[in-house]
Structures are given as C-alpha cells and as structure tokens.
Amino acid sequence: MKKSLNTTLIYVLSILGLLCCCFAGFGFLLSGPAYLMANKKLKDAQVNPDDYEGNINAMETAKTVALVILIINLLYLAYTIYAVLTGDFSEMQEEWRKMMEEINQNA
C-alpha cells in the first residue's frame, strides 16, 4: 500500500505559524515541525519513490512555505528578545497604551 504525500497538514501548520508570528514570534513552534515533517517526507519519497503517491513538487512547495514562515518567526522572536533585553520593550508598551487610549477616545 502506498503512502500519501499529504501537504494539507504542512500548509495548515505553516499558516497557523504565520498567524502566531504576532505573538512575539512563537509561531516557530508550529512552522518548525511543519518544515521538519515536510523535509522528512521528501527525503523518504526521494529514497523510495514507488512507496509514495502524490506530487513531490507540491511537497517541495509546502516545505518552502514552511521554511519562509519559520525564518519570519525566528527573526521576529530575535527582535522581541532584543527589545526586551535592551529596554525597548517598555517603550513599545507605552506606544501600545497610547494607541489604545486614542482608539477608546474615538469610539
């Protein structure tokens, strides 16, 4: 019985990882495993192409999407860590508070 190269899970984890990028870059917890799973399935499919059914090119695309989103998350995580360690985080919080006050005044 042939195994399926199912790219749906890879895409779902990658997109959820992109959405979680807004939370200090913690989307790497979703996009990292998506990349690793895509990489493993591609290696297995290249070693034993007769055991797998599905489009290898689609899996390569899903792997690329997962990698790009993983890099975005890691860069944002590094920026967040830098902002916290250098004290810029308090300035970011102050700007956030001012924006929220403006929104509340306009509402």
OpenMM code with the backbone's topology and positions (N, CA, C; nanometers):
from openmm import Vec3, app, unit

residues = "MET LYS LYS SER LEU ASN THR THR LEU ILE TYR VAL LEU SER ILE LEU GLY LEU LEU CYS CYS CYS PHE ALA GLY PHE GLY PHE LEU LEU SER GLY PRO ALA TYR LEU MET ALA ASN LYS LYS LEU LYS ASP ALA GLN VAL ASN PRO ASP ASP TYR GLU GLY ASN ILE ASN ALA MET GLU THR ALA LYS THR VAL ALA LEU VAL ILE LEU ILE ILE ASN LEU LEU TYR LEU ALA TYR THR ILE TYR ALA VAL LEU THR GLY ASP PHE SER GLU MET GLN GLU GLU TRP ARG LYS MET MET GLU GLU ILE ASN GLN ASN ALA".split()
positions = [
    Vec3(0.0845, -0.1181, 0.0000),
    Vec3(0.0000, 0.0000, 0.0000),
    Vec3(0.0890, 0.1245, 0.0000),
    Vec3(0.0539, 0.2179, -0.0850),
    Vec3(0.1342, 0.3385, -0.0989),
    Vec3(0.0961, 0.4418, 0.0061),
    Vec3(0.1986, 0.5135, 0.0529),
    Vec3(0.1763, 0.6221, 0.1480),
    Vec3(0.1494, 0.7506, 0.0700),
    Vec3(0.0694, 0.8370, 0.1297),
    Vec3(0.0318, 0.9610, 0.0626),
    Vec3(0.1202, 1.0766, 0.1079),
    Vec3(0.1590, 1.1600, 0.0121),
    Vec3(0.2296, 1.2841, 0.0442),
    Vec3(0.1231, 1.3911, 0.0661),
    Vec3(0.0769, 1.4019, 0.1874),
    Vec3(-0.0315, 1.4943, 0.2190),
    Vec3(0.0268, 1.6283, 0.2612),
    Vec3(0.0084, 1.7286, 0.1769),
    Vec3(0.0639, 1.8604, 0.2048),
    Vec3(-0.0289, 1.9461, 0.2898),
    Vec3(-0.1517, 1.9018, 0.3104),
    Vec3(-0.2500, 1.9833, 0.3820),
    Vec3(-0.2036, 2.0163, 0.5235),
    Vec3(-0.1552, 1.9181, 0.5956),
    Vec3(-0.1103, 1.9405, 0.7335),
    Vec3(0.0065, 2.0384, 0.7378),
    Vec3(0.0964, 2.0271, 0.6418),
    Vec3(0.2120, 2.1174, 0.6362),
    Vec3(0.1644, 2.2607, 0.6161),
    Vec3(0.0715, 2.2797, 0.5220),
    Vec3(0.0196, 2.4142, 0.4962),
    Vec3(-0.0573, 2.4699, 0.6162),
    Vec3(-0.1365, 2.3875, 0.6804),
    Vec3(-0.2153, 2.4343, 0.7961),
    Vec3(-0.1230, 2.4780, 0.9093),
    Vec3(-0.0237, 2.3965, 0.9411),
    Vec3(0.0702, 2.4329, 1.0477),
    Vec3(0.1494, 2.5584, 1.0104),
    Vec3(0.1867, 2.5708, 0.8843),
    Vec3(0.2632, 2.6881, 0.8411),
    Vec3(0.1806, 2.8155, 0.8522),
    Vec3(0.0570, 2.8111, 0.8065),
    Vec3(-0.0284, 2.9301, 0.8113),
    Vec3(-0.0612, 2.9666, 0.9557),
    Vec3(-0.0869, 2.8679, 1.0389),
    Vec3(-0.1092, 2.8970, 1.1811),
    Vec3(0.0170, 2.9562, 1.2437),
    Vec3(0.1322, 2.9084, 1.2014),
    Vec3(0.2583, 2.9649, 1.2485),
    Vec3(0.2751, 3.1093, 1.2061),
    Vec3(0.2293, 3.1418, 1.0861),
    Vec3(0.2361, 3.2803, 1.0402),
    Vec3(0.1427, 3.3688, 1.1227),
    Vec3(0.0259, 3.3180, 1.1551),
    Vec3(-0.0669, 3.3949, 1.2378),
    Vec3(-0.0122, 3.4142, 1.3796),
    Vec3(0.0587, 3.3149, 1.4298),
    Vec3(0.1156, 3.3242, 1.5646),
    Vec3(0.2435, 3.4070, 1.5680),
    Vec3(0.2892, 3.4519, 1.4541),
    Vec3(0.4078, 3.5376, 1.4482),
    Vec3(0.3860, 3.6646, 1.5290),
    Vec3(0.2624, 3.7098, 1.5355),
    Vec3(0.2297, 3.8327, 1.6082),
    Vec3(0.2513, 3.8170, 1.7587),
    Vec3(0.2597, 3.6956, 1.8069),
    Vec3(0.2777, 3.6705, 1.9495),
    Vec3(0.4255, 3.6469, 1.9788),
    Vec3(0.5054, 3.7496, 1.9584),
    Vec3(0.6487, 3.7506, 1.9895),
    Vec3(0.7272, 3.6463, 1.9103),
    Vec3(0.6769, 3.6036, 1.7962),
    Vec3(0.7487, 3.5087, 1.7127),
    Vec3(0.7360, 3.3646, 1.7550),
    Vec3(0.6385, 3.3346, 1.8396),
    Vec3(0.6242, 3.1976, 1.8872),
    Vec3(0.5582, 3.1058, 1.7857),
    Vec3(0.5345, 3.1547, 1.6648),
    Vec3(0.4827, 3.0703, 1.5582),
    Vec3(0.5840, 2.9674, 1.5106),
    Vec3(0.7094, 2.9827, 1.5539),
    Vec3(0.8099, 2.8834, 1.5177),
    Vec3(0.7761, 2.7476, 1.5784),
    Vec3(0.6948, 2.7466, 1.6837),
    Vec3(0.6527, 2.6204, 1.7446),
    Vec3(0.5604, 2.5413, 1.6522),
    Vec3(0.4998, 2.6076, 1.5549),
    Vec3(0.4152, 2.5399, 1.4574),
    Vec3(0.4855, 2.5249, 1.3228),
    Vec3(0.5549, 2.6279, 1.2788),
    Vec3(0.6186, 2.6219, 1.1478),
    Vec3(0.7451, 2.5351, 1.1492),
    Vec3(0.8112, 2.5254, 1.2622),
    Vec3(0.9294, 2.4392, 1.2723),
    Vec3(0.8965, 2.2927, 1.2490),
    Vec3(0.7995, 2.2381, 1.3237),
    Vec3(0.7613, 2.0991, 1.2971),
    Vec3(0.7059, 2.0772, 1.1561),
    Vec3(0.6373, 2.1782, 1.1010),
    Vec3(0.5861, 2.1654, 0.9639),
    Vec3(0.7024, 2.1487, 0.8663),
    Vec3(0.8063, 2.2290, 0.8842),
    Vec3(0.9236, 2.2177, 0.7975),
    Vec3(0.9914, 2.0818, 0.8149),
    Vec3(1.0072, 2.0389, 0.9389),
    Vec3(1.0740, 1.9103, 0.9642),
    Vec3(0.9949, 1.7930, 0.9066),
    Vec3(0.8615, 1.7980, 0.9204),
    Vec3(0.7782, 1.6906, 0.8642),
    Vec3(0.7871, 1.6883, 0.7122),
    Vec3(0.7822, 1.8059, 0.6493),
    Vec3(0.7919, 1.8126, 0.5037),
    Vec3(0.9281, 1.7622, 0.4569),
    Vec3(1.0317, 1.7998, 0.5267),
    Vec3(1.1666, 1.7570, 0.4915),
    Vec3(1.1802, 1.6052, 0.5019),
    Vec3(1.1257, 1.5467, 0.6082),
    Vec3(1.1344, 1.4020, 0.6277),
    Vec3(1.0562, 1.3274, 0.5199),
    Vec3(0.9358, 1.3746, 0.4895),
    Vec3(0.8560, 1.3076, 0.3867),
    Vec3(0.9221, 1.3179, 0.2494),
    Vec3(0.9824, 1.4325, 0.2204),
    Vec3(1.0513, 1.4471, 0.0923),
    Vec3(1.1703, 1.3524, 0.0821),
    Vec3(1.2474, 1.3415, 0.1881),
    Vec3(1.3621, 1.2501, 0.1857),
    Vec3(1.3164, 1.1061, 0.1665),
    Vec3(1.2107, 1.0668, 0.2399),
    Vec3(1.1585, 0.9316, 0.2254),
    Vec3(1.1055, 0.9062, 0.0848),
    Vec3(1.0383, 1.0055, 0.0284),
    Vec3(0.9819, 0.9900, -0.1053),
    Vec3(1.0911, 0.9854, -0.2117),
    Vec3(1.2016, 1.0546, -0.1890),
    Vec3(1.3106, 1.0508, -0.2859),
    Vec3(1.3887, 0.9199, -0.2787),
    Vec3(1.3961, 0.8613, -0.1595),
    Vec3(1.4660, 0.7337, -0.1442),
    Vec3(1.3815, 0.6201, -0.2018),
    Vec3(1.2519, 0.6194, -0.1710),
    Vec3(1.1603, 0.5149, -0.2173),
    Vec3(1.0420, 0.5773, -0.2919),
    Vec3(1.0606, 0.6220, -0.4141),
    Vec3(0.9518, 0.6898, -0.4849),
    Vec3(0.8325, 0.5993, -0.5153),
    Vec3(0.8550, 0.4676, -0.5205),
    Vec3(0.7445, 0.3766, -0.5507),
    Vec3(0.6524, 0.3553, -0.4315),
    Vec3(0.6974, 0.3880, -0.3116),
    Vec3(0.6167, 0.3688, -0.1911),
    Vec3(0.5221, 0.4854, -0.1648),
    Vec3(0.5370, 0.5956, -0.2380),
    Vec3(0.4585, 0.7156, -0.2113),
    Vec3(0.3762, 0.7538, -0.3328),
    Vec3(0.2573, 0.8036, -0.3044),
    Vec3(0.1752, 0.8595, -0.4105),
    Vec3(0.1496, 1.0059, -0.3778),
    Vec3(0.1386, 1.0857, -0.4808),
    Vec3(0.1192, 1.2284, -0.4615),
    Vec3(0.2256, 1.3051, -0.5376),
    Vec3(0.2135, 1.4339, -0.5337),
    Vec3(0.3016, 1.5209, -0.6103),
    Vec3(0.4188, 1.5658, -0.5240),
    Vec3(0.5383, 1.5277, -0.5633),
    Vec3(0.6580, 1.5665, -0.4887),
    Vec3(0.6805, 1.7163, -0.4999),
    Vec3(0.6471, 1.7744, -0.6144),
    Vec3(0.6640, 1.9194, -0.6305),
    Vec3(0.5755, 1.9971, -0.5333),
    Vec3(0.4555, 1.9467, -0.5079),
    Vec3(0.3672, 2.0133, -0.4118),
    Vec3(0.4261, 2.0071, -0.2709),
    Vec3(0.4889, 1.8964, -0.2369),
    Vec3(0.5514, 1.8839, -0.1052),
    Vec3(0.6735, 1.9747, -0.0955),
    Vec3(0.7465, 1.9910, -0.2043),
    Vec3(0.8604, 2.0829, -0.2033),
    Vec3(0.8134, 2.2265, -0.1838),
    Vec3(0.7004, 2.2611, -0.2443),
    Vec3(0.6435, 2.3946, -0.2261),
    Vec3(0.5995, 2.4141, -0.0818),
    Vec3(0.5351, 2.3138, -0.0232),
    Vec3(0.4916, 2.3229, 0.1163),
    Vec3(0.6122, 2.3367, 0.2088),
    Vec3(0.7202, 2.2665, 0.1773),
    Vec3(0.8429, 2.2771, 0.2572),
    Vec3(0.9007, 2.4183, 0.2484),
    Vec3(0.8979, 2.4773, 0.1294),
    Vec3(0.9495, 2.6125, 0.1111),
    Vec3(0.8652, 2.7137, 0.1876),
    Vec3(0.7334, 2.6983, 0.1821),
    Vec3(0.6440, 2.7877, 0.2562),
    Vec3(0.6713, 2.7768, 0.4058),
    Vec3(0.6858, 2.6547, 0.4555),
    Vec3(0.7140, 2.6339, 0.5980),
    Vec3(0.8477, 2.6965, 0.6369),
    Vec3(0.9479, 2.6851, 0.5498),
    Vec3(1.0792, 2.7420, 0.5790),
    Vec3(1.0736, 2.8944, 0.5839),
    Vec3(1.0052, 2.9565, 0.4899),
    Vec3(0.9944, 3.1027, 0.4882),
    Vec3(0.9239, 3.1524, 0.6139),
    Vec3(0.8153, 3.0870, 0.6516),
    Vec3(0.7407, 3.1284, 0.7705),
    Vec3(0.8235, 3.1022, 0.8961),
    Vec3(0.8996, 2.9952, 0.8983),
    Vec3(0.9883, 2.9679, 1.0116),
    Vec3(1.0930, 3.0783, 1.0250),
    Vec3(1.1508, 3.1222, 0.9151),
    Vec3(1.2510, 3.2290, 0.9194),
    Vec3(1.1888, 3.3591, 0.9683),
    Vec3(1.0687, 3.3914, 0.9205),
    Vec3(0.9995, 3.5126, 0.9657),
    Vec3(0.9780, 3.5077, 1.1167),
    Vec3(0.9326, 3.3940, 1.1667),
    Vec3(0.9082, 3.3799, 1.3097),
    Vec3(1.0362, 3.3908, 1.3904),
    Vec3(1.1427, 3.3291, 1.3434),
    Vec3(1.2684, 3.3348, 1.4177),
    Vec3(1.3253, 3.4766, 1.4197),
    Vec3(1.3105, 3.5491, 1.3092),
    Vec3(1.3564, 3.6885, 1.3075),
    Vec3(1.2747, 3.7747, 1.4040),
    Vec3(1.1439, 3.7524, 1.4053),
    Vec3(1.0598, 3.8305, 1.4958),
    Vec3(1.0862, 3.7923, 1.6414),
    Vec3(1.1126, 3.6655, 1.6671),
    Vec3(1.1480, 3.6221, 1.8025),
    Vec3(1.2794, 3.6861, 1.8459),
    Vec3(1.3769, 3.6901, 1.7567),
    Vec3(1.5054, 3.7537, 1.7892),
    Vec3(1.4858, 3.9022, 1.8166),
    Vec3(1.4008, 3.9689, 1.7383),
    Vec3(1.3727, 4.1107, 1.7609),
    Vec3(1.3053, 4.1313, 1.8961),
    Vec3(1.2122, 4.0447, 1.9308),
    Vec3(1.1423, 4.0564, 2.0588),
    Vec3(1.2396, 4.0377, 2.1752),
    Vec3(1.3264, 3.9388, 2.1648),
    Vec3(1.4256, 3.9158, 2.2699),
    Vec3(1.5181, 4.0363, 2.2813),
    Vec3(1.5609, 4.0901, 2.1677),
    Vec3(1.6462, 4.2092, 2.1678),
    Vec3(1.5743, 4.3273, 2.2330),
    Vec3(1.4472, 4.3472, 2.1993),
    Vec3(1.3712, 4.4590, 2.2551),
    Vec3(1.3560, 4.4447, 2.4063),
    Vec3(1.3344, 4.3246, 2.4535),
    Vec3(1.3196, 4.3027, 2.5977),
    Vec3(1.4523, 4.3257, 2.6696),
    Vec3(1.5605, 4.2767, 2.6121),
    Vec3(1.6901, 4.2882, 2.6780),
    Vec3(1.7468, 4.4294, 2.6769),
    Vec3(1.7125, 4.5091, 2.5773),
    Vec3(1.7671, 4.6445, 2.5689),
    Vec3(1.6757, 4.7496, 2.6300),
    Vec3(1.5607, 4.7112, 2.6754),
    Vec3(1.4709, 4.8066, 2.7383),
    Vec3(1.3743, 4.8731, 2.6430),
    Vec3(1.3811, 4.8421, 2.5161),
    Vec3(1.2885, 4.8993, 2.4193),
    Vec3(1.1463, 4.8481, 2.4406),
    Vec3(1.1337, 4.7413, 2.5133),
    Vec3(1.0022, 4.6814, 2.5338),
    Vec3(0.9100, 4.7758, 2.6099),
    Vec3(0.9632, 4.8477, 2.7077),
    Vec3(0.8792, 4.9411, 2.7836),
    Vec3(0.8308, 5.0545, 2.6937),
    Vec3(0.9156, 5.0973, 2.6006),
    Vec3(0.8733, 5.1999, 2.5055),
    Vec3(0.7638, 5.1465, 2.4134),
    Vec3(0.7768, 5.0215, 2.3723),
    Vec3(0.6738, 4.9601, 2.2880),
    Vec3(0.5410, 4.9516, 2.3632),
    Vec3(0.5475, 4.9167, 2.4909),
    Vec3(0.4254, 4.9090, 2.5711),
    Vec3(0.3612, 5.0461, 2.5857),
    Vec3(0.4412, 5.1487, 2.6031),
    Vec3(0.3888, 5.2847, 2.6168),
    Vec3(0.3203, 5.3289, 2.4866),
    Vec3(0.3819, 5.3002, 2.3736),
    Vec3(0.3194, 5.3334, 2.2456),
    Vec3(0.1886, 5.2572, 2.2278),
    Vec3(0.1869, 5.1306, 2.2669),
    Vec3(0.0654, 5.0496, 2.2596),
    Vec3(-0.0443, 5.1106, 2.3462),
    Vec3(-0.0089, 5.1530, 2.4673),
    Vec3(-0.1076, 5.2123, 2.5574),
    Vec3(-0.1646, 5.3403, 2.4982),
    Vec3(-0.0787, 5.4239, 2.4391),
    Vec3(-0.1255, 5.5483, 2.3775),
    Vec3(-0.2205, 5.5202, 2.2607),
    Vec3(-0.1864, 5.4220, 2.1796),
    Vec3(-0.2739, 5.3875, 2.0673),
    Vec3(-0.4094, 5.3382, 2.1166),
    Vec3(-0.4085, 5.2580, 2.2222),
    Vec3(-0.5347, 5.2070, 2.2762),
    Vec3(-0.6191, 5.3191, 2.3341),
    Vec3(-0.5561, 5.4169, 2.3985),
    Vec3(-0.6295, 5.5325, 2.4500),
    Vec3(-0.6924, 5.6122, 2.3361),
    Vec3(-0.6176, 5.6314, 2.2259),
    Vec3(-0.6723, 5.7025, 2.1119),
    Vec3(-0.7911, 5.6281, 2.0516),
    Vec3(-0.7803, 5.4985, 2.0438),
    Vec3(-0.8912, 5.4188, 1.9905),
    Vec3(-1.0129, 5.4308, 2.0802),
    Vec3(-0.9929, 5.4271, 2.2113),
    Vec3(-1.1039, 5.4377, 2.3045),
    Vec3(-1.1676, 5.5769, 2.2999),
    Vec3(-1.0892, 5.6804, 2.2786),
    Vec3(-1.1426, 5.8151, 2.2694),
    Vec3(-1.2232, 5.8359, 2.1412),
    Vec3(-1.1810, 5.7735, 2.0342),
    Vec3(-1.2508, 5.7872, 1.9055),
    Vec3(-1.3755, 5.7006, 1.8986),
    Vec3(-1.3873, 5.6040, 1.9832),
    Vec3(-1.5023, 5.5119, 1.9770),
    Vec3(-1.6248, 5.5673, 2.0420),
] * unit.nanometer
topology = app.Topology()
chain = topology.addChain("A")
for resn in residues:
    res = topology.addResidue(resn, chain)
    for name in ("N", "CA", "C"):
        topology.addAtom(name, app.Element.getBySymbol(name[0]), res)
